[in-house]
Every structure is written in C-alpha cells, then in structure tokens.
Amino acid sequence: MKIRSAILTLVVALAAFCPASAQELLTQPGESPLINLRLQFHTGAIHDPSDKEGLCYLAAYSLSEGSTERHSYQELLEIFYPWAVSVDTTVGKERVTFSTTVHRDHLDEVTPLLVEMMGRPAFAEKDLERLRDKAKNYLTQELRVNNDEELGKEVLYLQIYPESHPYGHHNVGSVRGLEAVDQTALKDFYTHHFTPANLTVAVAGGYPEGYPEKLAGLLKEALPSQSAMPEPVRVPHPASPAGRRVTIVEKDTRSVAMSIGFPIEVNRSHPDWTALFLFRSFFGEHRSSNSYLYQRLREARGLNYGDYAYIEYFPNGMHLMQPEPNYPRQEQIFQIWIRPVQPETAVFALRATLFELEKIARDGLTQEQFEATRSFLKKNAPLLVASSERRLGYALDSKFYATKPFVEKLRTELDRLTLEDVNKAIRKHIQADNLEIVLVTKSGVGLRKALLEGKPTPMTYNSDKPQSIKNEDKLIQSHPLNLDEVRVVPVNSFFRD
C-alpha cells in the first residue's frame, strides 16, 4: 500500500509540476445547443513573486475583465450582452481557468472575441487600476469587514501554510503585493505563463465537428510563444501544528466564527481519499442537516446555523450548495467550519467540537453509519456533475490528479470500500492533538482569558432538553481544551503584506 501511495503521489506531482510540452485538448461531445468552454492554464497563485503577491490574479483578470487591443472592456460587455455570454475566471493555487457558455448559434461570433481576449490583451493602465482596486477591496472589505466566516477559513490556511510556503498567501494576493504590480510585470507574467504549451482547451456540448481543434489552433496562434517554460514550483507538505494553537482574529462583530484544521497527506489521487471523503460526509457534509456535527451542535443544542467538514479547498461555502471545480491542489487540509455562535456560548461550542473530533478520531464509524453514508454518496455523486458545465470542470480536475472521471472513481471505490478501510484511514489521517484553531470575535482579550482559564462553561437553554443531552453537557462543559498557544491578532494584520 505504501508503494502504491508513493506511485500515485508521484503521478499527480508530475502532472502538476511539469508544464505540458504541447497544448492539450479535452472534449465531451453531446447534443446540447449550449457549448461549454473552459480554458485552463497551468499556472496559479503559487507563481506569484514574493514581492508581487496577486500578480497572477491581476494578469488573469486583465484577460477576462480588461480591454483588448481592439475593444475596450465596456465594448466587450455590450457585444456579449445580447448573447447572454460572460467569461468567468477562477484563480487557484495551481491553475487559472476561464469558463463560458455559448449557444451554438453564436459560436462563430463569440470564438474570435474570446481568442482576442486571451491573445491580444491591452493591459491598459486604467484597467489595471480598476482591477487592483477590486482585488484590494475584496481583501480589505469583503474578507476583513463583511464576511467573518470566509475570513476565518482563509486565516486558517494562512496559519497552516507559512509565508515561505508556495500556498502562503491568498489567491487574490496581498495589499502590498497588489500595489507593487505594474504593467511591465503584468505583461511579463502573461508572456511566460499564458502560453499554448501551458494550456488545456476543454469543450463540451453539441459543438460542430472539428470545433475544439479549430479553437485550439486559433489560441495557439494568438497566445504568446514562449520557448522557455516557467520553472515548476515544488509544493512541500507543511509541518503539522505543534499542539493546539489558537489565533483569535479581533474585529467588530456580534458573534464568534470558528475554523479548525490541520494539513493532511491526502489529495484526490491518494488511495485513502475515498475513505476520507466518506468520513468527511458523515462527520460534516456541506449544507446537510443529517451530518453528525450538525446533529450534535445545531439540532441537539441550537448553537448555530450549521457545522461542516472538508478535505478539499472549498471557498465561498456560505454562498454555495456544492463545491466549485477547478481549485485543484497537491496539498489539502482537513477543516471543520463552525458557523458563528453567540459569544456567551463560544467556549462551550469549541469544547463540544473538540469533544466530538476526539471521539470520532478514537472510535471511528459504526457499520450502520458507514452503510448510510456510502448509500448517500452513491446517490449524491452524480449531482455534483449534473450539468455539462460542471462535468467539464470536474474532468479538468481529474486530469490534474491523474484519476478516473470523478463519478466513476467514487462509485467504483465506494463499492470496494469497507468499514475497516474507513476507520483505518481515520486512525491514520484524523487527529485532535495538533490543530490550528481560528476564532473571529470582537472581544479577543476576553475570549483569550476565558480559554486560558479553562473554567467550566455550563449551557443554559430556552427549552428543556433530553436527559442524554444534559448528561453529555456536563462532560463537555469541563472538557479540557489543552491549548498550547492563544494569541490575539487585529484583523487589519491579515492580507496586508
């Protein structure tokens, strides 16, 4: 098993590290008149220079939301509007993906414009300033001010991946890095990274015969021809936290948002991935009221709105029912997302979460829990790729991880999976001793004091609870937190440098 794991890890590493020697094509023919296009470049935020974090983000958006040599961005919007066409951009750590959906009747008109956007960007100063302001506002307003939950999740990643790590900054960049980007840097990054040899063209739907090859050929002619490919970026596995480390993000907010996690050596190419995927679903399926954490914290105690767990990067979870594709990563973390709780119940909620994590890491799943979760996943997996657009996105991710198509992989491996496989994977990869814990709250000093004092935190309810819950609460209210470090950091410290 160790040899097989090493081989699979090497396969995905080679696929991710080594730029393609020639432009690649991925097709999914169908009958729909709506043609889905995805142009995926083998670059991402890991290629940002250390003094220009956000360069990849600005370069990518300069193509999709900037002017070309022939048209201003406003003109492009006006041209696309009658056809209901827009070009969406996903900037991940290791891939940049442009996606759009075009009706077959307008394919001939849209294709040259799309090629023009990718191959003839103007990199106008006014576009750069607009996009820079958009990126900085996202970091300083949307994350810092408006969205405690996404703030907590992204700060968790910053605690797990230090600044020296290739993943050690947000995909959008940092305020300092964005301010350092100029037109010269944009053009240079574009010339070296947005090349035909660094591109996978993906097309799905009822497209005309030969269209994917035609689009690939047009892009090959239009994109910069760069003979020397960028140096591959090695992504090392980060060190596990030394004990339980708490970062309290202090900001003006009414509640306390929580994110807890640690790095895992499992991505979609790993032989234990399906077992952990099943565990994650049981423990904290996204937006599911049937998951274990939800039942224990929300249903039984009414602590908050929801409680979820993840083994893959899932941004913007509060706005989505399903994860978006095209954020593939060689390195992933196990993460628990505790949606905001009232300040007076924050310590109890943290204790309850750690109590349940310790229990599941120690005891694993029962046969009944295993069977129910496996049955759910078999039915749920096709829903993740229910549209042609999502199937195309997942196909690109499967290509990154060098695995079979997502549903085929999941169903095949679920059929072979046993309860012992899952519990063995839990024992190997899931633990509660070495954790990064991020809490977003107004009273950082007060919360730090409460955590370090470790006094019992009994729960009170507006209505009577079953005796079993009351008995368990007595255990949880004094459950040892065993915290090794608790620090308070002002919110303005994040995403700045």
ZAZAGU-458204 format. One line per field, with one value per residue (C-alpha): y, x, z; residue in three letters. Coordinates in steps of 0.25 Angstrom, whole numbers, plus 5000, padded with zeros to 4 digits. Example, Ala and Ser with C-alpha at 12.3 -4.5 7.8 and 13.67 -1.06 7.14 Angstrom:
BEGIN
y 4982 | 4996 $
x 5049 | 5055 $
z 5031 | 5029 $
r ALA | SER $
***
This chain:
BEGIN
y 5000 | 5010 | 5007 | 5009 | 5022 | 5027 | 5024 | 5031 | 5043 | 5044 | 5043 | 5055 | 5062 | 5060 | 5065 | 5077 | 5081 | 5078 | 5088 | 5081 | 5080 | 5084 | 5090 | 5079 | 5077 | 5071 | 5069 | 5064 | 5063 | 5064 | 5069 | 5081 | 5094 | 5101 | 5099 | 5100 | 5105 | 5104 | 5109 | 5105 | 5110 | 5102 | 5114 | 5120 | 5128 | 5119 | 5126 | 5140 | 5146 | 5148 | 5164 | 5163 | 5154 | 5156 | 5157 | 5144 | 5149 | 5162 | 5156 | 5146 | 5157 | 5166 | 5156 | 5153 | 5167 | 5176 | 5183 | 5177 | 5183 | 5185 | 5187 | 5193 | 5185 | 5192 | 5190 | 5175 | 5175 | 5181 | 5172 | 5159 | 5164 | 5160 | 5146 | 5145 | 5142 | 5145 | 5140 | 5135 | 5134 | 5124 | 5127 | 5115 | 5112 | 5104 | 5106 | 5118 | 5115 | 5123 | 5118 | 5122 | 5116 | 5120 | 5116 | 5108 | 5119 | 5130 | 5121 | 5127 | 5141 | 5139 | 5130 | 5141 | 5150 | 5140 | 5138 | 5153 | 5154 | 5143 | 5146 | 5161 | 5168 | 5183 | 5183 | 5197 | 5205 | 5209 | 5194 | 5191 | 5201 | 5197 | 5182 | 5185 | 5193 | 5181 | 5172 | 5181 | 5183 | 5168 | 5166 | 5178 | 5180 | 5167 | 5158 | 5167 | 5174 | 5167 | 5152 | 5147 | 5132 | 5133 | 5141 | 5130 | 5120 | 5127 | 5131 | 5117 | 5114 | 5125 | 5119 | 5105 | 5110 | 5120 | 5132 | 5124 | 5113 | 5114 | 5114 | 5124 | 5135 | 5137 | 5134 | 5149 | 5153 | 5163 | 5178 | 5181 | 5171 | 5177 | 5191 | 5186 | 5181 | 5190 | 5188 | 5182 | 5172 | 5168 | 5167 | 5159 | 5149 | 5147 | 5145 | 5134 | 5127 | 5129 | 5121 | 5110 | 5099 | 5103 | 5102 | 5091 | 5094 | 5088 | 5087 | 5081 | 5080 | 5079 | 5087 | 5086 | 5075 | 5080 | 5092 | 5088 | 5087 | 5100 | 5107 | 5101 | 5105 | 5119 | 5121 | 5115 | 5125 | 5137 | 5133 | 5137 | 5127 | 5125 | 5114 | 5114 | 5109 | 5115 | 5107 | 5097 | 5100 | 5089 | 5089 | 5083 | 5077 | 5087 | 5083 | 5080 | 5090 | 5087 | 5085 | 5093 | 5107 | 5117 | 5130 | 5140 | 5150 | 5162 | 5171 | 5178 | 5167 | 5161 | 5147 | 5137 | 5129 | 5117 | 5109 | 5097 | 5089 | 5083 | 5078 | 5064 | 5056 | 5052 | 5058 | 5052 | 5043 | 5037 | 5023 | 5027 | 5039 | 5032 | 5027 | 5041 | 5046 | 5037 | 5041 | 5055 | 5053 | 5046 | 5056 | 5069 | 5068 | 5082 | 5088 | 5075 | 5074 | 5059 | 5060 | 5057 | 5070 | 5077 | 5068 | 5069 | 5084 | 5090 | 5080 | 5076 | 5089 | 5100 | 5106 | 5112 | 5111 | 5099 | 5091 | 5085 | 5078 | 5077 | 5070 | 5079 | 5094 | 5100 | 5115 | 5123 | 5112 | 5121 | 5124 | 5111 | 5097 | 5090 | 5092 | 5098 | 5091 | 5096 | 5098 | 5086 | 5085 | 5076 | 5079 | 5079 | 5081 | 5075 | 5086 | 5088 | 5100 | 5104 | 5115 | 5127 | 5125 | 5135 | 5140 | 5134 | 5120 | 5121 | 5113 | 5102 | 5101 | 5100 | 5089 | 5082 | 5082 | 5077 | 5066 | 5061 | 5061 | 5054 | 5043 | 5041 | 5040 | 5030 | 5021 | 5023 | 5020 | 5009 | 4999 | 5006 | 5020 | 5014 | 5008 | 5020 | 5030 | 5021 | 5020 | 5035 | 5037 | 5028 | 5036 | 5049 | 5048 | 5050 | 5062 | 5069 | 5067 | 5069 | 5079 | 5079 | 5091 | 5084 | 5071 | 5078 | 5085 | 5072 | 5066 | 5076 | 5073 | 5058 | 5061 | 5069 | 5058 | 5047 | 5039 | 5033 | 5042 | 5047 | 5039 | 5026 | 5027 | 5030 | 5019 | 5009 | 5011 | 5012 | 4999 | 4993 | 5001 | 4994 | 5000 | 4995 | 5003 | 5016 | 5014 | 5011 | 5024 | 5032 | 5026 | 5029 | 5043 | 5049 | 5054 | 5065 | 5067 | 5077 | 5087 | 5101 | 5108 | 5121 | 5129 | 5142 | 5151 | 5165 | 5163 | 5156 | 5159 | 5154 | 5141 | 5138 | 5140 | 5130 | 5120 | 5120 | 5120 | 5107 | 5109 | 5101 | 5107 | 5101 | 5102 | 5108 | 5106 | 5113 | 5100 | 5087 | 5077 | 5061 | 5056 | 5050 | 5064 | 5069 | 5058 | 5060 | 5075 | 5072 | 5065 | 5076 | 5088 | 5084 | 5076 | 5080 | 5090 | 5086 | 5099 | 5101 | 5115 | 5126 | 5139 | 5151 | 5158 | 5170 | 5167 | 5178 | 5170 | 5160 | 5160 | 5173 | 5168 $
x 5000 | 5011 | 5018 | 5004 | 5002 | 5016 | 5014 | 5000 | 5006 | 5018 | 5008 | 5000 | 5012 | 5018 | 5005 | 5004 | 5019 | 5023 | 5017 | 5011 | 5020 | 5009 | 4995 | 4985 | 4970 | 4959 | 4946 | 4932 | 4923 | 4908 | 4895 | 4892 | 4892 | 4899 | 4914 | 4923 | 4937 | 4948 | 4962 | 4971 | 4985 | 4995 | 4999 | 4993 | 4996 | 5008 | 5015 | 5014 | 5027 | 5029 | 5028 | 5016 | 5006 | 4994 | 5001 | 4995 | 4981 | 4983 | 4988 | 4977 | 4966 | 4973 | 4969 | 4955 | 4951 | 4960 | 4962 | 4968 | 4976 | 4963 | 4952 | 4950 | 4945 | 4931 | 4930 | 4932 | 4921 | 4912 | 4915 | 4913 | 4900 | 4890 | 4896 | 4896 | 4911 | 4921 | 4935 | 4937 | 4950 | 4956 | 4969 | 4974 | 4987 | 4992 | 4982 | 4975 | 4962 | 4954 | 4940 | 4928 | 4915 | 4911 | 4899 | 4903 | 4896 | 4906 | 4919 | 4925 | 4923 | 4928 | 4940 | 4949 | 4945 | 4949 | 4962 | 4965 | 4963 | 4973 | 4983 | 4982 | 4980 | 4983 | 4988 | 4983 | 4986 | 4972 | 4968 | 4980 | 4976 | 4961 | 4965 | 4975 | 4964 | 4955 | 4965 | 4969 | 4954 | 4952 | 4963 | 4961 | 4946 | 4939 | 4948 | 4952 | 4939 | 4927 | 4930 | 4934 | 4933 | 4941 | 4951 | 4953 | 4954 | 4965 | 4972 | 4973 | 4980 | 4990 | 4993 | 4995 | 5004 | 5014 | 5018 | 5030 | 5021 | 5016 | 5002 | 5006 | 4997 | 4982 | 4979 | 4976 | 4989 | 4992 | 4990 | 5005 | 5007 | 4996 | 5001 | 5014 | 5009 | 5011 | 5008 | 5022 | 5020 | 5007 | 5012 | 5024 | 5015 | 5006 | 5017 | 5023 | 5011 | 4999 | 5005 | 4999 | 5008 | 5003 | 4988 | 4977 | 4965 | 4953 | 4940 | 4926 | 4913 | 4907 | 4919 | 4921 | 4931 | 4945 | 4942 | 4951 | 4963 | 4959 | 4958 | 4972 | 4978 | 4973 | 4978 | 4992 | 4994 | 4989 | 4995 | 5010 | 5020 | 5030 | 5041 | 5046 | 5035 | 5034 | 5041 | 5032 | 5028 | 5030 | 5019 | 5025 | 5016 | 5015 | 5019 | 5007 | 5003 | 5011 | 4999 | 4987 | 4989 | 4978 | 4978 | 4967 | 4964 | 4959 | 4949 | 4936 | 4926 | 4914 | 4917 | 4929 | 4932 | 4941 | 4950 | 4959 | 4968 | 4982 | 4989 | 4987 | 4995 | 4983 | 4978 | 4969 | 4980 | 4983 | 4978 | 4971 | 4964 | 4950 | 4951 | 4953 | 4943 | 4933 | 4937 | 4936 | 4922 | 4918 | 4924 | 4921 | 4914 | 4913 | 4899 | 4894 | 4885 | 4888 | 4903 | 4908 | 4913 | 4901 | 4892 | 4901 | 4903 | 4891 | 4880 | 4882 | 4887 | 4883 | 4897 | 4898 | 4893 | 4902 | 4914 | 4922 | 4935 | 4944 | 4956 | 4958 | 4959 | 4944 | 4944 | 4931 | 4924 | 4913 | 4908 | 4909 | 4901 | 4912 | 4928 | 4932 | 4942 | 4956 | 4963 | 4972 | 4983 | 4994 | 4993 | 4980 | 4975 | 4965 | 4956 | 4944 | 4935 | 4927 | 4917 | 4916 | 4912 | 4908 | 4920 | 4914 | 4914 | 4927 | 4936 | 4925 | 4924 | 4939 | 4939 | 4927 | 4934 | 4947 | 4940 | 4933 | 4946 | 4953 | 4942 | 4942 | 4957 | 4957 | 4945 | 4942 | 4929 | 4919 | 4915 | 4901 | 4908 | 4917 | 4906 | 4897 | 4908 | 4912 | 4898 | 4897 | 4909 | 4906 | 4893 | 4899 | 4912 | 4904 | 4898 | 4912 | 4913 | 4899 | 4901 | 4910 | 4918 | 4921 | 4925 | 4935 | 4941 | 4942 | 4948 | 4959 | 4961 | 4962 | 4973 | 4981 | 4980 | 4982 | 4970 | 4958 | 4945 | 4940 | 4927 | 4933 | 4945 | 4936 | 4925 | 4936 | 4944 | 4931 | 4927 | 4941 | 4941 | 4939 | 4937 | 4951 | 4956 | 4949 | 4953 | 4967 | 4968 | 4962 | 4973 | 4984 | 4980 | 4970 | 4974 | 4971 | 4984 | 4991 | 4981 | 4981 | 4968 | 4964 | 4953 | 4947 | 4941 | 4940 | 4946 | 4959 | 4965 | 4953 | 4952 | 4967 | 4965 | 4953 | 4961 | 4973 | 4966 | 4959 | 4947 | 4934 | 4925 | 4911 | 4900 | 4886 | 4875 | 4861 | 4854 | 4856 | 4866 | 4866 | 4874 | 4884 | 4888 | 4888 | 4897 | 4907 | 4907 | 4912 | 4924 | 4926 | 4926 | 4938 | 4945 | 4960 | 4963 | 4978 | 4982 | 4997 | 4997 | 4986 | 4989 | 4980 | 4983 | 4976 | 4968 | 4976 | 4988 | 4983 | 4985 | 4993 | 5008 $
z 5000 | 5003 | 4990 | 4983 | 4990 | 4987 | 4972 | 4971 | 4979 | 4969 | 4957 | 4962 | 4965 | 4951 | 4945 | 4953 | 4954 | 4939 | 4929 | 4917 | 4905 | 4895 | 4896 | 4901 | 4897 | 4906 | 4899 | 4904 | 4892 | 4894 | 4888 | 4896 | 4887 | 4899 | 4897 | 4910 | 4908 | 4919 | 4916 | 4927 | 4929 | 4937 | 4946 | 4958 | 4971 | 4974 | 4963 | 4969 | 4972 | 4987 | 4986 | 4976 | 4982 | 4974 | 4960 | 4955 | 4959 | 4952 | 4940 | 4939 | 4941 | 4931 | 4921 | 4925 | 4930 | 4923 | 4909 | 4897 | 4886 | 4878 | 4888 | 4902 | 4913 | 4913 | 4898 | 4900 | 4910 | 4901 | 4890 | 4899 | 4905 | 4895 | 4894 | 4909 | 4909 | 4921 | 4923 | 4938 | 4944 | 4955 | 4960 | 4969 | 4975 | 4963 | 4951 | 4945 | 4938 | 4929 | 4926 | 4918 | 4912 | 4897 | 4889 | 4877 | 4868 | 4873 | 4874 | 4861 | 4867 | 4881 | 4877 | 4871 | 4882 | 4893 | 4885 | 4885 | 4900 | 4902 | 4892 | 4890 | 4904 | 4904 | 4919 | 4920 | 4932 | 4935 | 4935 | 4944 | 4954 | 4953 | 4955 | 4966 | 4974 | 4972 | 4978 | 4990 | 4993 | 4993 | 5003 | 5012 | 5011 | 5007 | 5015 | 5027 | 5029 | 5023 | 5024 | 5037 | 5032 | 5020 | 5028 | 5038 | 5027 | 5020 | 5032 | 5036 | 5023 | 5026 | 5039 | 5033 | 5022 | 5026 | 5017 | 5012 | 5006 | 4992 | 4998 | 5008 | 5003 | 4998 | 4983 | 4981 | 4987 | 4998 | 4999 | 4998 | 4986 | 4978 | 4980 | 4974 | 4961 | 4949 | 4934 | 4932 | 4942 | 4936 | 4922 | 4926 | 4935 | 4923 | 4913 | 4922 | 4927 | 4918 | 4906 | 4897 | 4903 | 4917 | 4913 | 4913 | 4904 | 4909 | 4901 | 4904 | 4897 | 4883 | 4876 | 4861 | 4856 | 4857 | 4866 | 4878 | 4869 | 4862 | 4875 | 4880 | 4867 | 4868 | 4882 | 4878 | 4868 | 4877 | 4890 | 4893 | 4888 | 4899 | 4897 | 4911 | 4921 | 4935 | 4946 | 4953 | 4967 | 4977 | 4988 | 5001 | 5011 | 5023 | 5037 | 5046 | 5057 | 5070 | 5079 | 5079 | 5074 | 5075 | 5067 | 5071 | 5060 | 5067 | 5059 | 5061 | 5060 | 5068 | 5068 | 5068 | 5055 | 5057 | 5047 | 5052 | 5043 | 5040 | 5028 | 5022 | 5012 | 5004 | 4991 | 4981 | 4975 | 4989 | 4991 | 5005 | 4998 | 4996 | 5011 | 5016 | 5006 | 5013 | 5027 | 5024 | 5018 | 5031 | 5040 | 5033 | 5019 | 5014 | 5016 | 5021 | 5033 | 5034 | 5037 | 5051 | 5055 | 5050 | 5058 | 5071 | 5071 | 5063 | 5064 | 5079 | 5085 | 5075 | 5076 | 5062 | 5047 | 5042 | 5045 | 5033 | 5030 | 5018 | 5012 | 5000 | 4998 | 4997 | 4996 | 4997 | 5004 | 5010 | 4997 | 4990 | 4992 | 4984 | 4983 | 4970 | 4962 | 4957 | 4970 | 4970 | 4980 | 4982 | 4997 | 5005 | 5019 | 5028 | 5032 | 5042 | 5039 | 5051 | 5047 | 5056 | 5071 | 5081 | 5090 | 5102 | 5096 | 5089 | 5099 | 5100 | 5085 | 5084 | 5095 | 5088 | 5075 | 5080 | 5089 | 5076 | 5068 | 5079 | 5079 | 5064 | 5063 | 5074 | 5071 | 5056 | 5050 | 5053 | 5042 | 5041 | 5040 | 5029 | 5021 | 5022 | 5017 | 5006 | 5001 | 5001 | 4994 | 4983 | 4980 | 4983 | 4974 | 4960 | 4966 | 4967 | 4952 | 4948 | 4937 | 4925 | 4930 | 4944 | 4937 | 4929 | 4941 | 4949 | 4936 | 4937 | 4952 | 4949 | 4939 | 4949 | 4959 | 4948 | 4953 | 4946 | 4944 | 4957 | 4958 | 4952 | 4962 | 4974 | 4971 | 4968 | 4980 | 4989 | 4985 | 4989 | 5002 | 5015 | 5029 | 5033 | 5022 | 5026 | 5041 | 5037 | 5029 | 5041 | 5050 | 5040 | 5036 | 5046 | 5060 | 5070 | 5077 | 5067 | 5062 | 5057 | 5062 | 5057 | 5065 | 5059 | 5070 | 5076 | 5090 | 5087 | 5100 | 5108 | 5100 | 5101 | 5116 | 5117 | 5108 | 5117 | 5130 | 5126 | 5135 | 5133 | 5123 | 5126 | 5116 | 5118 | 5108 | 5106 | 5106 | 5113 | 5107 | 5107 | 5119 | 5110 | 5105 | 5119 | 5123 | 5112 | 5114 | 5128 | 5122 | 5111 | 5120 | 5127 | 5115 | 5115 | 5104 | 5105 | 5097 | 5095 | 5090 | 5089 | 5082 | 5079 | 5065 | 5060 | 5047 | 5039 | 5041 | 5030 | 5015 | 5017 | 5014 $
r MET | LYS | ILE | ARG | SER | ALA | ILE | LEU | THR | LEU | VAL | VAL | ALA | LEU | ALA | ALA | PHE | CYS | PRO | ALA | SER | ALA | GLN | GLU | LEU | LEU | THR | GLN | PRO | GLY | GLU | SER | PRO | LEU | ILE | ASN | LEU | ARG | LEU | GLN | PHE | HIS | THR | GLY | ALA | ILE | HIS | ASP | PRO | SER | ASP | LYS | GLU | GLY | LEU | CYS | TYR | LEU | ALA | ALA | TYR | SER | LEU | SER | GLU | GLY | SER | THR | GLU | ARG | HIS | SER | TYR | GLN | GLU | LEU | LEU | GLU | ILE | PHE | TYR | PRO | TRP | ALA | VAL | SER | VAL | ASP | THR | THR | VAL | GLY | LYS | GLU | ARG | VAL | THR | PHE | SER | THR | THR | VAL | HIS | ARG | ASP | HIS | LEU | ASP | GLU | VAL | THR | PRO | LEU | LEU | VAL | GLU | MET | MET | GLY | ARG | PRO | ALA | PHE | ALA | GLU | LYS | ASP | LEU | GLU | ARG | LEU | ARG | ASP | LYS | ALA | LYS | ASN | TYR | LEU | THR | GLN | GLU | LEU | ARG | VAL | ASN | ASN | ASP | GLU | GLU | LEU | GLY | LYS | GLU | VAL | LEU | TYR | LEU | GLN | ILE | TYR | PRO | GLU | SER | HIS | PRO | TYR | GLY | HIS | HIS | ASN | VAL | GLY | SER | VAL | ARG | GLY | LEU | GLU | ALA | VAL | ASP | GLN | THR | ALA | LEU | LYS | ASP | PHE | TYR | THR | HIS | HIS | PHE | THR | PRO | ALA | ASN | LEU | THR | VAL | ALA | VAL | ALA | GLY | GLY | TYR | PRO | GLU | GLY | TYR | PRO | GLU | LYS | LEU | ALA | GLY | LEU | LEU | LYS | GLU | ALA | LEU | PRO | SER | GLN | SER | ALA | MET | PRO | GLU | PRO | VAL | ARG | VAL | PRO | HIS | PRO | ALA | SER | PRO | ALA | GLY | ARG | ARG | VAL | THR | ILE | VAL | GLU | LYS | ASP | THR | ARG | SER | VAL | ALA | MET | SER | ILE | GLY | PHE | PRO | ILE | GLU | VAL | ASN | ARG | SER | HIS | PRO | ASP | TRP | THR | ALA | LEU | PHE | LEU | PHE | ARG | SER | PHE | PHE | GLY | GLU | HIS | ARG | SER | SER | ASN | SER | TYR | LEU | TYR | GLN | ARG | LEU | ARG | GLU | ALA | ARG | GLY | LEU | ASN | TYR | GLY | ASP | TYR | ALA | TYR | ILE | GLU | TYR | PHE | PRO | ASN | GLY | MET | HIS | LEU | MET | GLN | PRO | GLU | PRO | ASN | TYR | PRO | ARG | GLN | GLU | GLN | ILE | PHE | GLN | ILE | TRP | ILE | ARG | PRO | VAL | GLN | PRO | GLU | THR | ALA | VAL | PHE | ALA | LEU | ARG | ALA | THR | LEU | PHE | GLU | LEU | GLU | LYS | ILE | ALA | ARG | ASP | GLY | LEU | THR | GLN | GLU | GLN | PHE | GLU | ALA | THR | ARG | SER | PHE | LEU | LYS | LYS | ASN | ALA | PRO | LEU | LEU | VAL | ALA | SER | SER | GLU | ARG | ARG | LEU | GLY | TYR | ALA | LEU | ASP | SER | LYS | PHE | TYR | ALA | THR | LYS | PRO | PHE | VAL | GLU | LYS | LEU | ARG | THR | GLU | LEU | ASP | ARG | LEU | THR | LEU | GLU | ASP | VAL | ASN | LYS | ALA | ILE | ARG | LYS | HIS | ILE | GLN | ALA | ASP | ASN | LEU | GLU | ILE | VAL | LEU | VAL | THR | LYS | SER | GLY | VAL | GLY | LEU | ARG | LYS | ALA | LEU | LEU | GLU | GLY | LYS | PRO | THR | PRO | MET | THR | TYR | ASN | SER | ASP | LYS | PRO | GLN | SER | ILE | LYS | ASN | GLU | ASP | LYS | LEU | ILE | GLN | SER | HIS | PRO | LEU | ASN | LEU | ASP | GLU | VAL | ARG | VAL | VAL | PRO | VAL | ASN | SER | PHE | PHE | ARG | ASP $
***
